[in-house]
C-alpha cells in the first residue's frame, strides 16, 4: 500500500474542505426574484357596500362563499412574465368570523413561512426575502387524490397595505400561470374578526396533472377552486382556535337526527333579508353552515350542510309550485336526469336520478327521497335507507323580503348535507379520498343549483304566464 505524502495529504485536505463548501454555496444560491407592481383586478369586499357586522350575523359561525358574476380583467401571467387579458372569469369571495384579534390573523397571513404548520396542502413554506411591506415566499402545494399525488412549487409575492389588507400574487412557477389572493379584516369586538378572502386562479392554464382533476368531471373541476378558498379560511379558523382556546365559542352539544338536523336561515334571530339579497346580487352564493353532530342508525358523524342561496324577483306563490316538487330539477340542474314522483313509485319516496361523470365513467347516484313537512315556507327532505347517498338530508326554504315591504321578490334556499352511505357504489365511495370529501357532493350540487335556478324560474314563469294569457285570449 502506498503512503500518502505530505503534499498529497494537504491536497486531500483542501478537497475535503472545498467540496462541502461548493455544495453549500450551491444549496444556498437560491435564485433571486424581482417584485412586481400589481393591482387587485376585482372590487374589494369593503367597497361592495355591505355591512361587516350584518354579514357576520348572517354567517352564524359558518362561512359565506360568493362566486361573483363573470367579468373581464387584465392580470399578471407568471409564466409569460407579462400582463394578460382574461375574459368572463369569476372571482371568489369567502367571508368567515375568526375568533382572534385582527392583528394576529394578519400576522398569520403575512408569515407565509409558517403556513405549513397549519395548512394541509402547503409544504416547505419559506419566506425568501422581505423589503418593507413586500415579501417574496415559496411553498410546495401537494394535492392527493386516488392513485395521484400532485406536488407543485409556487413562488409568490405578498404585499402588506397601509389599511391592513394583504395581497398575494403568483410571480413564478406553479401549476397554473396566474393566481391571486386578497385578505381583508374587519374587527367586530370581543377579539372576533370578520375575515374575507378574495381569490382567483387561472385553471385554464393548469398543468397536465392538475387538469386531470379539474376535467375528470367538469362540475367538480369548477367547484374545486371554490372549495380551496373555503378550506383556506377554515384552516385559519382552526389554527386561531389552537392559539386562543379561551376565545373559542362553545360547541353545541346537541345530537341531531335525520329530521332535526336541518338548519334554516330563518332560524337566525339576526336575519337581515336586505343584506342577504345584496350578497346574492354579487353572484352565486353558498353558505357553509356550522358543523353539527349527527346520529343515524347507531353511527355518529360531524356534518357540514351547504346551502345555495338565491334571490328570485318574483313573489313566493309564483315560485313555490315550481320548486316544492323535484320535477323541475332535471330542467335546470345538469347533474339531474329525472325525478319519479311517489304517485309512480307507489312508495313514500320518490326517485331522484343523478349521474356524475368521472372521466370516461358515468356513475349513477340513486337517491330515494322522502318529502316531508311541506309547509308554507319550507320543504324538508331526506333519503330512504337504500339510497347510494344515505343518509342525505336537506330542505328548501322560501324567504320573503320582510325588511323591504315594497320588494315582492323571494330568497330561495336549498340546503343539502349527508354522509357516504354503505350502499354506495365502489367508484362513488372513492369520493371519500378526494379533497373536501366532507362537503364535496353537497357543494357541487348546491353550486349547480344556485347558478341556474333563478334564470330558469324567471323564464318558466314568463312562459307559463304567456301561455295562460293566450288561452284566455283564445277563449274570448
TATANOR-V589824 format. One record per residue. N is the residue number from 1. RES is the residue in one small letter. NEAR is the number of other C-alpha atoms within 10 Angstrom. Layout:
n=N res=RES near=NEAR
n=N res=RES near=NEAR
This chain:
n=1 res=x near=3
n=2 res=x near=4
n=3 res=x near=7
n=4 res=x near=10
n=5 res=x near=9
n=6 res=x near=9
n=7 res=x near=9
n=8 res=x near=11
n=9 res=x near=12
n=10 res=x near=12
n=11 res=x near=12
n=12 res=x near=13
n=13 res=x near=11
n=14 res=x near=11
n=15 res=x near=12
n=16 res=x near=11
n=17 res=x near=11
n=18 res=x near=12
n=19 res=x near=11
n=20 res=x near=11
n=21 res=x near=12
n=22 res=x near=10
n=23 res=x near=11
n=24 res=x near=11
n=25 res=x near=11
n=26 res=x near=10
n=27 res=x near=9
n=28 res=x near=8
n=29 res=x near=9
n=30 res=x near=9
n=31 res=x near=7
n=32 res=x near=9
n=33 res=x near=15
n=34 res=x near=9
n=35 res=x near=15
n=36 res=x near=13
n=37 res=x near=6
n=38 res=x near=13
n=39 res=x near=11
n=40 res=x near=17
n=41 res=x near=15
n=42 res=x near=17
n=43 res=x near=10
n=44 res=x near=16
n=45 res=x near=20
n=46 res=x near=13
n=47 res=x near=7
n=48 res=x near=11
n=49 res=x near=10
n=50 res=x near=14
n=51 res=x near=13
n=52 res=x near=21
n=53 res=x near=15
n=54 res=x near=14
n=55 res=x near=21
n=56 res=x near=23
n=57 res=x near=17
n=58 res=x near=22
n=59 res=x near=22
n=60 res=x near=19
n=61 res=x near=17
n=62 res=x near=21
n=63 res=x near=25
n=64 res=x near=26
n=65 res=x near=25
n=66 res=x near=24
n=67 res=x near=25
n=68 res=x near=19
n=69 res=x near=16
n=70 res=x near=13
n=71 res=x near=13
n=72 res=x near=13
n=73 res=x near=14
n=74 res=x near=13
n=75 res=x near=19
n=76 res=x near=23
n=77 res=x near=20
n=78 res=x near=21
n=79 res=x near=16
n=80 res=x near=12
n=81 res=x near=12
n=82 res=x near=9
n=83 res=x near=13
n=84 res=x near=14
n=85 res=x near=10
n=86 res=x near=12
n=87 res=x near=11
n=88 res=x near=10
n=89 res=x near=16
n=90 res=x near=19
n=91 res=x near=21
n=92 res=x near=25
n=93 res=x near=26
n=94 res=x near=26
n=95 res=x near=27
n=96 res=x near=25
n=97 res=x near=27
n=98 res=x near=28
n=99 res=x near=27
n=100 res=x near=26
n=101 res=x near=20
n=102 res=x near=21
n=103 res=x near=13
n=104 res=x near=13
n=105 res=x near=20
n=106 res=x near=18
n=107 res=x near=11
n=108 res=x near=15
n=109 res=x near=18
n=110 res=x near=21
n=111 res=x near=15
n=112 res=x near=21
n=113 res=x near=18
n=114 res=x near=17
n=115 res=x near=21
n=116 res=x near=17
n=117 res=x near=12
n=118 res=x near=15
n=119 res=x near=18
n=120 res=x near=14
n=121 res=x near=17
n=122 res=x near=22
n=123 res=x near=20
n=124 res=x near=14
n=125 res=x near=20
n=126 res=x near=18
n=127 res=x near=19
n=128 res=x near=18
n=129 res=x near=14
n=130 res=x near=13
n=131 res=x near=9
n=132 res=x near=8
n=133 res=x near=12
n=134 res=x near=18
n=135 res=x near=20
n=136 res=x near=24
n=137 res=x near=22
n=138 res=x near=24
n=139 res=x near=22
n=140 res=x near=19
n=141 res=x near=20
n=142 res=x near=14
n=143 res=x near=17
n=144 res=x near=13
n=145 res=x near=14
n=146 res=x near=11
n=147 res=x near=6
n=148 res=x near=12
n=149 res=x near=12
n=150 res=x near=15
n=151 res=x near=18
n=152 res=x near=18
n=153 res=x near=18
n=154 res=x near=19
n=155 res=x near=20
n=156 res=x near=25
n=157 res=x near=24
n=158 res=x near=25
n=159 res=x near=23
n=160 res=x near=18
n=161 res=x near=11
n=162 res=x near=8
n=163 res=x near=8
n=164 res=x near=15
n=165 res=x near=16
n=166 res=x near=22
n=167 res=x near=24
n=168 res=x near=24
n=169 res=x near=27
n=170 res=x near=26
n=171 res=x near=26
n=172 res=x near=22
n=173 res=x near=16
n=174 res=x near=23
n=175 res=x near=22
n=176 res=x near=23
n=177 res=x near=22
n=178 res=x near=26
n=179 res=x near=20
n=180 res=x near=22
n=181 res=x near=19
n=182 res=x near=21
n=183 res=x near=23
n=184 res=x near=21
n=185 res=x near=25
n=186 res=x near=20
n=187 res=x near=18
n=188 res=x near=17
n=189 res=x near=11
n=190 res=x near=10
n=191 res=x near=14
n=192 res=x near=18
n=193 res=x near=24
n=194 res=x near=21
n=195 res=x near=25
n=196 res=x near=25
n=197 res=x near=23
n=198 res=x near=24
n=199 res=x near=25
n=200 res=x near=22
n=201 res=x near=20
n=202 res=x near=16
n=203 res=x near=19
n=204 res=x near=11
n=205 res=x near=14
n=206 res=x near=18
n=207 res=x near=15
n=208 res=x near=11
n=209 res=x near=13
n=210 res=x near=20
n=211 res=x near=16
n=212 res=x near=14
n=213 res=x near=21
n=214 res=x near=20
n=215 res=x near=15
n=216 res=x near=15
n=217 res=x near=17
n=218 res=x near=15
n=219 res=x near=18
n=220 res=x near=21
n=221 res=x near=18
n=222 res=x near=16
n=223 res=x near=18
n=224 res=x near=20
n=225 res=x near=18
n=226 res=x near=23
n=227 res=x near=19
n=228 res=x near=15
n=229 res=x near=20
n=230 res=x near=22
n=231 res=x near=17
n=232 res=x near=16
n=233 res=x near=21
n=234 res=x near=18
n=235 res=x near=15
n=236 res=x near=22
n=237 res=x near=19
n=238 res=x near=16
n=239 res=x near=19
n=240 res=x near=21
n=241 res=x near=17
n=242 res=x near=13
n=243 res=x near=12
n=244 res=x near=13
n=245 res=x near=12
n=246 res=x near=11
n=247 res=x near=17
n=248 res=x near=17
n=249 res=x near=10
n=250 res=x near=7
n=251 res=x near=10
n=252 res=x near=10
n=253 res=x near=8
n=254 res=x near=10
n=255 res=x near=15
n=256 res=x near=16
n=257 res=x near=16
n=258 res=x near=19
n=259 res=x near=14
n=260 res=x near=11
n=261 res=x near=20
n=262 res=x near=20
n=263 res=x near=16
n=264 res=x near=17
n=265 res=x near=21
n=266 res=x near=14
n=267 res=x near=8
n=268 res=x near=13
n=269 res=x near=10
n=270 res=x near=13
n=271 res=x near=19
n=272 res=x near=18
n=273 res=x near=20
n=274 res=x near=14
n=275 res=x near=17
n=276 res=x near=20
n=277 res=x near=18
n=278 res=x near=14
n=279 res=x near=24
n=280 res=x near=22
n=281 res=x near=15
n=282 res=x near=15
n=283 res=x near=21
n=284 res=x near=25
n=285 res=x near=27
n=286 res=x near=27
n=287 res=x near=25
n=288 res=x near=23
n=289 res=x near=22
n=290 res=x near=18
n=291 res=x near=15
n=292 res=x near=20
n=293 res=x near=17
n=294 res=x near=20
n=295 res=x near=17
n=296 res=x near=13
n=297 res=x near=9
n=298 res=x near=5
n=299 res=x near=7
n=300 res=x near=13
n=301 res=x near=15
n=302 res=x near=14
n=303 res=x near=19
n=304 res=x near=21
n=305 res=x near=24
n=306 res=x near=29
n=307 res=x near=31
n=308 res=x near=27
n=309 res=x near=29
n=310 res=x near=26
n=311 res=x near=26
n=312 res=x near=20
n=313 res=x near=15
n=314 res=x near=18
n=315 res=x near=17
n=316 res=x near=19
n=317 res=x near=11
n=318 res=x near=14
n=319 res=x near=21
n=320 res=x near=20
n=321 res=x near=10
n=322 res=x near=15
n=323 res=x near=19
n=324 res=x near=20
n=325 res=x near=15
n=326 res=x near=18
n=327 res=x near=14
n=328 res=x near=18
n=329 res=x near=19
n=330 res=x near=16
n=331 res=x near=14
n=332 res=x near=18
n=333 res=x near=21
n=334 res=x near=16
n=335 res=x near=20
n=336 res=x near=19
n=337 res=x near=14
n=338 res=x near=18
n=339 res=x near=20
n=340 res=x near=16
n=341 res=x near=19
n=342 res=x near=15
n=343 res=x near=10
n=344 res=x near=10
n=345 res=x near=11
n=346 res=x near=9
n=347 res=x near=12
n=348 res=x near=14
n=349 res=x near=22
n=350 res=x near=22
n=351 res=x near=22
n=352 res=x near=23
n=353 res=x near=17
n=354 res=x near=18
n=355 res=x near=17
n=356 res=x near=18
n=357 res=x near=16
n=358 res=x near=16
n=359 res=x near=12
n=360 res=x near=8
n=361 res=x near=12
n=362 res=x near=12
n=363 res=x near=15
n=364 res=x near=16
n=365 res=x near=19
n=366 res=x near=19
n=367 res=x near=24
n=368 res=x near=24
n=369 res=x near=25
n=370 res=x near=18
n=371 res=x near=19
n=372 res=x near=15
n=373 res=x near=12
n=374 res=x near=14
n=375 res=x near=10
n=376 res=x near=11
n=377 res=x near=16
n=378 res=x near=20
n=379 res=x near=20
n=380 res=x near=21
n=381 res=x near=23
n=382 res=x near=24
n=383 res=x near=24
n=384 res=x near=20
n=385 res=x near=17
n=386 res=x near=15
n=387 res=x near=21
n=388 res=x near=22
n=389 res=x near=25
n=390 res=x near=24
n=391 res=x near=23
n=392 res=x near=23
n=393 res=x near=25
n=394 res=x near=26
n=395 res=x near=24
n=396 res=x near=22
n=397 res=x near=25
n=398 res=x near=24
n=399 res=x near=18
n=400 res=x near=20
n=401 res=x near=20
n=402 res=x near=14
n=403 res=x near=12
n=404 res=x near=12
n=405 res=x near=9
n=406 res=x near=8
n=407 res=x near=14
n=408 res=x near=14
n=409 res=x near=20
n=410 res=x near=25
n=411 res=x near=23
n=412 res=x near=26
n=413 res=x near=24
n=414 res=x near=25
n=415 res=x near=29
n=416 res=x near=23
n=417 res=x near=25
n=418 res=x near=26
n=419 res=x near=21
n=420 res=x near=19
n=421 res=x near=17
n=422 res=x near=14
n=423 res=x near=15
n=424 res=x near=18
n=425 res=x near=15
n=426 res=x near=9
n=427 res=x near=12
n=428 res=x near=18
n=429 res=x near=16
n=430 res=x near=13
n=431 res=x near=17
n=432 res=x near=16
n=433 res=x near=13
n=434 res=x near=15
n=435 res=x near=18
n=436 res=x near=16
n=437 res=x near=15
n=438 res=x near=20
n=439 res=x near=19
n=440 res=x near=18
n=441 res=x near=20
n=442 res=x near=23
n=443 res=x near=28
n=444 res=x near=20
n=445 res=x near=23
n=446 res=x near=23
n=447 res=x near=25
n=448 res=x near=19
n=449 res=x near=23
n=450 res=x near=25
n=451 res=x near=20
n=452 res=x near=16
n=453 res=x near=22
n=454 res=x near=20
n=455 res=x near=12
n=456 res=x near=15
n=457 res=x near=21
n=458 res=x near=15
n=459 res=x near=11
n=460 res=x near=14
n=461 res=x near=15
n=462 res=x near=12
n=463 res=x near=12
n=464 res=x near=11
n=465 res=x near=12
n=466 res=x near=12
n=467 res=x near=12
n=468 res=x near=12
n=469 res=x near=12
n=470 res=x near=11
n=471 res=x near=11
n=472 res=x near=10
n=473 res=x near=9
n=474 res=x near=8
n=475 res=x near=7
n=476 res=x near=5
